[in-house]
């Protein structure tokens, strides 16, 4: 991906973090999450790349999985509308 395109993508997420988080944070997604988890051994490590508000990461952690979660958006990294704190992540 070109640097310009990457910058535009990051800018979009930084500008729309609140709206995206508000629109997705309470979406019922457990059917999809559980289907995904059914393919993994218990206690597996999951990379949640682009974790956004942390909705999926929080769910995976609650089910006993280890999660490395990352997001490039500065708004999310600062905890804006984020369900996670750095202390709850395996690595940041």
C-alpha positions in Angstrom: 0.0 0.0 0.0 1.4 3.4 -0.9 2.3 5.8 1.9 -0.3 8.3 0.7 -3.1 5.7 0.8 -2.0 4.5 4.2 -2.0 8.1 5.5 -5.5 8.6 4.1 -6.8 5.4 5.8 -5.3 6.4 9.1 -6.7 9.9 8.8 -10.1 8.5 8.2 -10.0 6.3 11.3 -8.7 9.2 13.4 -11.5 11.5 12.2 -14.2 8.9 12.6 -13.1 6.9 15.7 -16.0 8.2 17.8 -18.7 7.4 15.3 -17.2 4.0 14.4 -16.8 3.0 18.0 -20.3 4.2 19.0 -21.8 2.3 16.1 -20.1 -1.0 16.7 -19.2 -1.2 20.4 -22.6 -2.7 21.4 -23.3 -4.8 18.2 -24.1 -8.4 19.2 -21.4 -10.3 17.5 -21.0 -13.4 19.6 -22.2 -15.9 17.0 -19.3 -14.8 14.7 -16.8 -14.6 17.5 -17.8 -18.1 18.8 -17.6 -19.6 15.3 -14.0 -18.1 15.0 -13.0 -19.4 18.4 -14.3 -22.9 17.6 -11.4 -23.3 15.2 -8.8 -22.6 17.8 -7.4 -24.7 20.6 -8.2 -23.5 24.1 -5.6 -21.0 25.5 -4.6 -20.0 21.9 -3.0 -16.7 21.1 -5.0 -14.3 18.9 -3.7 -11.3 17.0 -6.5 -8.7 16.8 -4.9 -6.4 14.2 -7.0 -3.3 13.9 -8.8 -3.9 17.2 -10.7 -0.6 17.1 -12.7 -0.2 20.3 -11.5 -3.5 21.6 -14.9 -5.2 21.5 -13.6 -8.5 20.1 -10.4 -8.5 22.1 -12.4 -8.0 25.3 -14.6 -11.0 24.4 -11.7 -13.2 23.5 -9.9 -12.4 26.8 -13.1 -13.2 28.7 -13.1 -16.6 27.1 -9.6 -17.4 28.3 -7.6 -16.7 25.1 -4.4 -14.6 25.0 -4.8 -11.6 22.7 -2.2 -9.3 21.2 -4.3 -6.3 20.1 -3.1 -3.3 18.1 -4.6 -0.4 16.3 -2.9 2.3 14.3 -5.4 5.0 14.9 -4.1 7.5 17.5 -7.7 8.2 18.7 -8.0 4.5 19.7 -4.5 4.3 21.1 -5.3 7.1 23.5 -8.3 5.1 24.8 -10.9 7.2 23.1 -14.1 5.0 23.2 -11.9 2.0 23.9 -13.1 -0.9 26.0 -9.5 -1.9 26.8 -6.7 -0.6 28.9 -3.1 -1.3 28.1 -2.8 -3.4 31.2 -5.4 -5.9 29.9 -3.4 -6.5 26.7 -0.8 -9.2 26.4 1.3 -6.7 24.4 0.6 -3.3 22.8 
